Amino acid sequence: MYKQTLLVALTILCCGLVRMEAQRYASDVFVSVDKQTYTYATVDGEALYLDLYRPLGDTERNKPVILYVHGGGFSGGSRDGAGLVTFAEDFAKKGYAVASISYRLRMKGKGFGCDITAQEKIRTFQEAALDIRQATKFLLDRRQEFGVNPDQIVLAGSSAGAEAVLHAAYWKTSDLPANAVALPAGFRYGGVISMAGALVDPQLITESSAIPTQLFHGTCDNLVPYATAPHHYCQAGDAGYLILHGSRSIADRLQEIGKPFYIFTSCNGKHEWAGKPLADYRHIMLDFMYNDILRKSYRQISEVVSQEGGCDYHENGFPYCK
């Protein structure tokens, strides 16, 4: 009788632990969140900050971490906006760590439009990528203290932040200025989530550099092109004429080389898709984190939603938006 009772008790305990493990990273398993603010770097006298959100009371020492970079045209924005705080707390309650950073706003007081030279725009991307690498090194150097998994650092960003994280993920060290901080040999980001972002060249994505990539974008984004077009749709004679390759072109490149991607397209959607996923589509990001990052599922997913409106930015038209 004692042995049977003990066996039943152990079975219940075991199954309870399995259920708990299955729920973690997929649904809320913590009630409260701990937030701490750190100075991750000081550059040219400017302190750069990192807000780290973690589940309060968590003992897991190998948590995946989302490193988030806010938008704002490289001239504004904040690492602790209300929507971002809600996003960070939501994911932390599911067992993730979330690091939201400030970075150098090179274009503050200038804007980021067609009067800013293409060379200046690229330097701005580079500078933001340098700061992201500094924040990454900060997390790696303190991975034991913070309890984070160095193989599961996932970059995420909105608008300018999306452009920054895509370039941080796909530029090689040799593409960056000589003062780029060194990351450990063989280091790779676990993945990247881009909300209305773009790359200067989709060929940066190769079979060896490709990582799981999630992309949100509206086809009528007039600032960051959904496919391939000039940044801000500047004219060829403008100083800021710079061809960028948005979410559609990035997904096409990943499909071409047989690598995983998850693209979420809003037909007729505009630049509000730089922030809309934080509020309304966190479940899609959670699905990506749980399946593509943690379970390492091989998936190529294209989802399309439609909204009212239209635009003149369809370079060749998209058949799924008809």
Phi, psi and omega in degrees: 000315180300316181296320180295318180297317179297319180297316179298317181297316179295322179297316179297316180298315181299312181296324177298319179293321179297317179297319180298317181295322180293326181284324183301138182076352179244336179208171182295127174234356178234150182266321187239158183234138175261131177238128177231143179249133182233153167269110184271342178193159170232119185237122181051040178082358181260122177282133178249132190248154178227121173266121182251120178255128178220155178296130180290128179085006181286139178253357179294129183257008186222049185283142167292149182229136174260120179260108190258137180237118185288163176266187180135021176064025182058018179230351181200200182094171186212147178283349185231037172297156187303315181295324180290321178297317178299316177301311183297316180293322179300313181288325178296324178293341177268359176110356179277160164259143177231127177246119178250126189245153162269159180208168183294127180263082187300331186260015180301128181081358182244330190083183183216039186263208188283350177270353177269127186298153178301321180296321179293323178297316180295320177298325178293316175302316182297316182297318178295320178298323177298317180294322178297319177296322177298316179295322178297314179298321178301315179293318180296318181294337183242026184298327178291314180297318184273345180069043182246154181270116182294342179270356183232046172269113184251124177279143176216145181197161183238128176057246176303321177296327177291319175299321181294314184288326178297317179288324176298325181285323191250344172287138171283163178303325181291344177276352185255163176302160185297338182272013179299133180294141181278131172260160184305145178304132179083000181294138174223141172293148181289334180175181180212139177240121184241128175247102182063055179243177181199162176244156175284340182201115179293343178289352171298336179273115180237174179299329181273336183262346185297137175230161177307128189229125175248137188226128172244136181194147171263142183290341181255027177292118183266003179252307178245114188297142177292320180249239180242119183192171178293144172304132182058014183052041176296155178276158186302331181273355181284148177301326185267019179291112181215118179288128175238156183240107186276198190302318180298316181291325178293315178297320179298321179295316179296322177294320180301320183261009174072038182244158186288144174205161176220103181253131179243109186256135171251108177295126183075001177291146181251205188286356176297345178285000169288334182238340185303320180300327180300323183269318192248347186229033177297330180295331177288319176295321178296319177301317178297313181299315185289315186271314186276326182270307186279314182271352178055041176290143176266109184222144169234104189240133172236118176245142182228132169237158181239148174222165182294152176120193180181178182194176178253019187261006177282103185303311179232006185080151180237116188301330181284356178255005182285000000 
